[in-house]
Amino acid sequence: MTIDLNRDQKIKLKRLFEQKNYSKFESFVEKLGSLDDLPKFLLMGYAGSKVLNPNSKKDDYLKSTIIFEKIYSKDKSNLEAFYNLILSSIKAEVASYVLPHLNDKYRLKEKDLKVVEGLARVHFFLGNLDLSVKFFKELISLNPSSTIDGGRLTYLACMNYPSGITQKDYFIEVSKLGETFNKYSKFKEYQKKDFKNDKIKIGFLSGDFRQHSVNFFLKDVISKINKDEFHLVALSNLEINRHHEEITGFYKKNFDEWFDIIDTKDEELITLVRSLNLDILIDLNGFTYGNRVNILAARSAKVQIGWCGYNNSLGIDNMDYIIADKNLIKKNEQSLYKEKIIYLPNIWNAMAKPENLPKVNELPYQTSKIFSFGSFNSFKKISNDTVKVWSRILNNSNSQLYLKNSQGYNKEVYENLKSKFKKNGVDLNKIIFLKKSDINIFLKDYNKIDIALDTFPYTGVTTSFQSYLMGVPVLSLSGYNFNSRCGESINRNLGMDEFIATDYEDYYNKSIFFQNKDKLSQLRLSLREKVLNSTLFDTDNFTNDLSILFKDVLNK
């Protein structure tokens, strides 16, 4: 029985929705009776409110997804329901409700921007980065004037993941961002000012001043840098209500100035940052979530540098430098990066030493007849070629593989990865899927692993540092650009060159060769001390090197 609304109820609901008072709108609707009895227009409004409501959580997005899917399944001509289904599914981080409909619609309307973008983003969520790149490329082709809007930045970030995309391929595409920005920019050109600060004034731009991978490498730099020489400014694009955590409090105490910029529009933010008279602006996001690329592209500081959060070129004219080390970008490759390359003497990142490290246990293989490999990287980094090589290892040795998604557990993501291994003939009993845990348990889980297998071409960074902390060597593949050589740089800085494979065949052969319990057991017991005394965790010298680099850049 459909609920009938009187005139006053309709007026009140309309007013609440137009005023964006979504929580009260939803509460009012729920008091009218069962959702199944609502007229379709109001049910659509209710589901839409869940999508738009800033207080909504995943369960709310899922609820709206289910509603839109039911409405669209009954009436395939209802494009409003379909487009909202795409949006709500992405926010709910579910694919099963929308992917079949997207595939059907794509067969009929290949040039529908919302359909193509929906496919690109759903496959990105699932970890099918080859397909995500394919659809984002189509999207950009259909909408060539897009800068941040239209998925261009996510497309460029996605290009780091699949095999077969060279740095030249990436550079060609990323350069188009700079060209597009120059052509369509509405922001006023940066006017150089003659100013002299008492201290070197450095801004750090990030959406990740929280429990995030960047924090492991940034924390000691911020606390240890000489505050008599440097004045530090935080430009935090972190969501204030949702993500401010204990570590955020640490950063607020250790920065000289703090600006929450999440709600500041680009033009206002550019004006603000320019008014700060920064000597250097450090970008810690690149194209990752929480970025503010527009203010970098328009130039907001005297010198702009990319470091730590995104290990590739941004392709825009006003990014001056990218910080690397000699293992990451070869001299003859510098032309494939828009930024000038500045090299730190040892490693490009150093991690703060964690407190209360768990004990390193004996080699698991000592007490088990099965050799244990593992990878705790994001499942997005497990490319199709990575699956093929790992499958070959599992199919040709008495081994098992521990996997844990560093981005957390999602049933659809895990099932999607299982299906890829199954297609490669792997007995799924050989793969143990672990769920994400707090940092202490996360580190303890490395005690289950004999050797960590690095992903490629997008290698691990934080997980590789953590693996070595727990005495577990990381088998990494030699790469072709900054992003794909991070594992190589980590191993070279540790003197672990034997754990760098030259190609897929060498990677496979080394995985078999290193299943030597005597050699590994001896290495495991001494590895933590070696690692803690290496450049990987020497944040005192690293901060000093970084400080010298900042001064040199300004002197130039």
Secondary structure, 3 states (H helix, E strand, C coil): CCCCCCHHHHHHHHHHHHCCCHHHHHHHHHCCCCHHHCCHHHHHHHHHHHHHCCCCCHHHHHHHHHHHHHHHHHCCCCHHHHHHHHHHHHHHCCCCCCHHHHHHHHHHCCCCHHHHHHHHHHHHHHCCHHHHHHHHHHHHHHCCCCCCHHHHHHHHHHCCCCCCCCHHHHHHHHHHHHHHHHHHCCCCCCCCCCCCCCCEEEEEEECCCCCCHHHHHHHHHHHHCCCCCEEEEEEECCCHHHHCCHHHHHHHHHCCEEEECCCCCHHHHHHHHHHCCCCEEEECCCCCCCCCHHHHHCCCCCEEEECCCCCCCCCCCCCCEEEEECCCCCHHHHHHCCCEEEEECCCCCCCCCCCCCCCCCCCHHHHCCCEEEEECCCHHHCCHHHHHHHHHHHHCCCEEEEEECCCCCCHHHHHHHHHHHHHCCCCHHHEEEECCCCHHHHHHHHHHCCEEECCCCCCCCHHHHHHHHCCCCEEEECCCCCHHHHHHHHHHHCCCHHHEECCHHHHHHHHHHCCCHHHHHHHHHHHHHHHHCCCCCCHHHHHHHHHHHHHHHHHC
